Amino acid sequence: MQIDWFHLFDQVLQQLPITLFMIGTALVFALILGFLLAIIRIRRTPILNTLVRIFLSFSRSTPLILQLFLVYFALPQLLLFVGIDINHLSRLFFAILAFTLHSGAYLSEVIRAGYQSVPHAQIEAGLTVGMSYPQIIRRIILPQSLRNSLPNLTTQIIELIKDTSLAFTIGIIDMMGQVQLIIDNNYGLGMLEVYVVISIIYWGLSLIVQGVLFYVSHRTSRPYQV
């Protein structure tokens, strides 16, 4: 039987927009969450620092698919005890929430490591020339910490791309969900070819992210021209 590769790619790529939406939305909120968690860790805020450490330990020590099921199945039941009903929210909301929490935990450590990579002497130098702390953050810490964090940030974004493939386990028809539908509709025939197609697509997305962030890293590592 001759395989229509173009048709297979077309079928799977029909759900690319929802996959990209999950990736983009989860990444934005994960960066915000990671930044807040990193600040708590850096400042060693009492009580909150302990809670954050527990959250990070749980996120790193349990499978993502378990975290996804906890958010989708357990969280609504827990919130009902305090009178909050979120059962009417879409599955996409729960998937993005789970990916945000998981990625945010890892990104917080990336952000914290980037902050700590900036020598404290540079901060002291900024204070001695009369710069305010917000100015030091914006002009000294952020540019260097972002540049130093790019390799780890690239890894985490690629991990998020791969993580979203679990969304189909709660009934979301993204690219991986589309793959399962194609296989089911064909009664398992052509399974190898479909998995090859989805592998190439995820590989391609990862290569694009690597290429873009490598270009950014290369640009930001150049010395300033006088």
C-alpha positions as CSV (number, residue, x, y, z in Angstrom):
1,M,0.0,0.0,0.0
2,Q,1.4,3.4,-1.1
3,I,1.6,5.9,1.7
4,D,0.3,9.5,1.0
5,W,2.9,11.3,3.2
6,F,1.6,14.7,2.2
7,H,-1.9,13.8,3.3
8,L,-0.6,12.5,6.6
9,F,1.3,15.6,7.3
10,D,-1.7,17.7,6.3
11,Q,-4.0,15.8,8.7
12,V,-1.6,16.1,11.7
13,L,-0.7,19.8,11.0
14,Q,-4.4,20.7,11.1
15,Q,-4.1,20.7,14.9
16,L,-0.8,22.6,15.0
17,P,-2.5,25.9,16.0
18,I,-3.9,24.4,19.2
19,T,-0.5,22.9,20.0
20,L,1.2,26.2,19.4
21,F,-1.5,28.0,21.5
22,M,-0.8,25.6,24.4
23,I,2.9,26.0,24.1
24,G,2.8,29.8,23.8
25,T,0.3,30.4,26.6
26,A,1.9,28.0,29.0
27,L,5.3,29.5,28.3
28,V,4.2,33.1,29.0
29,F,2.5,32.2,32.3
30,A,5.4,29.8,33.2
31,L,7.9,32.6,32.8
32,I,5.8,34.9,35.0
33,L,5.4,32.2,37.6
34,G,9.0,31.3,37.4
35,F,10.1,34.9,37.9
36,L,7.9,35.2,41.0
37,L,9.1,32.0,42.5
38,A,12.7,33.0,41.8
39,I,12.3,36.3,43.6
40,I,10.9,34.4,46.6
41,R,13.9,32.1,46.6
42,I,16.4,34.9,46.1
43,R,15.0,37.1,48.8
44,R,14.4,34.0,51.1
45,T,11.0,35.3,52.0
46,P,9.9,33.7,55.3
47,I,7.3,31.0,55.0
48,L,6.9,31.6,51.3
49,N,10.4,30.3,50.6
50,T,9.6,27.0,52.4
51,L,6.3,26.6,50.5
52,V,8.1,27.3,47.2
53,R,10.8,24.7,48.0
54,I,8.1,22.1,48.7
55,F,6.4,23.0,45.4
56,L,9.6,22.7,43.5
57,S,10.5,19.4,45.1
58,F,7.1,18.0,44.2
59,S,7.2,19.3,40.6
60,R,10.6,17.8,40.0
61,S,9.9,14.5,41.8
62,T,6.6,13.4,40.2
63,P,5.7,12.6,36.6
64,L,4.2,15.3,34.5
65,I,1.3,13.1,33.5
66,L,0.4,12.6,37.2
67,Q,0.5,16.4,37.7
68,L,-1.8,16.8,34.7
69,F,-4.3,14.3,36.1
70,L,-4.1,16.0,39.5
71,V,-4.9,19.3,38.0
72,Y,-7.7,18.0,35.7
73,F,-9.4,15.4,38.0
74,A,-8.4,16.3,41.6
75,L,-8.2,20.1,41.7
76,P,-11.9,20.7,40.8
77,Q,-12.9,18.3,43.5
78,L,-10.7,20.0,46.1
79,L,-12.0,23.5,45.2
80,L,-15.6,22.3,45.6
81,F,-14.9,21.9,49.3
82,V,-14.4,25.7,49.5
83,G,-17.4,26.5,47.3
84,I,-15.4,27.1,44.0
85,D,-16.7,25.2,41.0
86,I,-14.3,25.1,38.0
87,N,-15.8,22.0,36.4
88,H,-17.3,24.1,33.6
89,L,-13.9,25.3,32.4
90,S,-12.5,23.7,29.3
91,R,-9.9,20.9,29.2
92,L,-7.5,23.3,27.5
93,F,-7.5,25.5,30.6
94,F,-6.5,22.5,32.8
95,A,-3.8,21.4,30.4
96,I,-2.3,24.9,30.2
97,L,-2.5,25.2,34.0
98,A,-0.7,21.9,34.5
99,F,2.0,22.8,32.0
100,T,2.4,26.3,33.5
101,L,2.9,24.9,37.0
102,H,5.4,22.3,35.8
103,S,7.4,24.5,33.5
104,G,7.3,27.4,36.0
105,A,9.0,25.3,38.6
106,Y,11.9,24.5,36.4
107,L,12.1,28.0,34.9
108,S,12.3,29.5,38.4
109,E,15.5,27.7,38.9
110,V,16.8,28.8,35.5
111,I,16.0,32.4,36.4
112,R,17.5,32.1,39.9
113,A,20.7,30.6,38.5
114,G,20.9,33.4,35.9
115,Y,20.5,36.0,38.6
116,Q,23.2,34.4,40.8
117,S,25.6,34.2,37.8
118,V,26.0,38.0,37.9
119,P,28.9,38.9,40.1
120,H,27.8,40.8,43.2
121,A,30.6,43.3,42.7
122,Q,28.8,44.6,39.7
123,I,25.8,45.3,41.8
124,E,27.9,47.1,44.3
125,A,29.6,49.1,41.6
126,G,26.1,50.2,40.3
127,L,25.2,51.4,43.8
128,T,28.4,53.3,44.2
129,V,27.7,55.4,41.0
130,G,24.3,56.3,42.3
131,M,22.1,53.8,40.4
132,S,18.9,52.7,42.1
133,Y,18.2,49.0,42.6
134,P,15.5,48.9,39.8
135,Q,18.1,50.5,37.5
136,I,20.7,47.9,38.5
137,I,18.1,45.2,37.7
138,R,17.3,46.6,34.3
139,R,20.7,47.7,33.2
140,I,23.1,45.2,34.8
141,I,21.4,42.1,36.1
142,L,18.7,41.4,33.5
143,P,20.9,41.6,30.3
144,Q,23.6,39.4,31.8
145,S,21.3,36.9,33.5
146,L,19.1,36.5,30.4
147,R,22.2,35.8,28.3
148,N,23.6,33.4,30.8
149,S,20.2,31.6,31.1
150,L,19.6,31.1,27.3
151,P,21.0,27.6,27.1
152,N,18.9,26.3,30.0
153,L,15.9,28.4,28.8
154,T,16.2,26.7,25.4
155,T,16.2,23.3,27.0
156,Q,13.1,24.1,29.1
157,I,11.1,25.5,26.1
158,I,11.9,22.3,24.1
159,E,10.8,20.2,27.1
160,L,7.5,22.2,27.2
161,I,7.0,21.5,23.5
162,K,7.4,17.8,24.2
163,D,5.3,18.0,27.4
164,T,2.2,19.3,25.5
165,S,2.0,16.0,23.7
166,L,0.4,14.6,26.9
167,A,-2.6,16.9,26.5
168,F,-4.4,14.2,24.5
169,T,-4.6,12.0,27.7
170,I,-7.4,14.3,29.0
171,G,-9.2,14.5,25.6
172,I,-7.6,17.5,23.9
173,I,-7.3,17.0,20.2
174,D,-3.9,18.6,19.5
175,M,-1.4,17.1,17.1
176,M,-0.9,14.0,19.3
177,G,-4.6,13.7,19.8
178,Q,-5.0,13.9,16.0
179,V,-2.5,11.1,15.6
180,Q,-4.5,8.9,17.9
181,L,-7.7,9.6,16.0
182,I,-5.9,8.7,12.7
183,I,-4.7,5.5,14.1
184,D,-8.1,4.6,15.6
185,N,-9.9,5.4,12.4
186,N,-7.5,3.2,10.4
187,Y,-7.8,0.4,13.0
188,G,-4.1,0.6,13.7
189,L,-3.0,0.4,10.1
190,G,-0.2,2.8,9.1
191,M,0.7,3.3,12.7
192,L,4.5,3.5,12.0
193,E,4.0,6.1,9.3
194,V,1.9,8.3,11.5
195,Y,4.3,8.2,14.3
196,V,7.2,9.0,11.9
197,V,5.2,12.1,10.8
198,I,4.5,13.4,14.3
199,S,8.1,12.8,15.2
200,I,9.4,14.9,12.3
201,I,7.0,17.7,13.2
202,Y,8.0,17.8,16.9
203,W,11.7,17.6,15.8
204,G,11.1,20.5,13.5
205,L,9.5,22.6,16.2
206,S,12.5,21.9,18.5
207,L,15.0,22.8,15.8
208,I,13.2,26.1,15.1
209,V,13.4,27.0,18.8
210,Q,17.1,26.0,19.0
211,G,17.9,28.0,15.9
212,V,16.1,31.2,17.1
213,L,17.5,31.1,20.6
214,F,21.0,30.3,19.3
215,Y,20.8,33.3,17.1
216,V,19.7,35.5,20.0
217,S,22.5,34.1,22.2
218,H,25.0,34.8,19.4
219,R,23.7,38.3,19.0
220,T,23.7,39.1,22.7
221,S,27.2,37.7,23.2
222,R,28.8,40.1,20.8
223,P,30.8,42.9,22.4
224,Y,29.3,46.4,22.1
225,Q,30.8,48.4,19.2
226,V,32.1,51.8,20.2
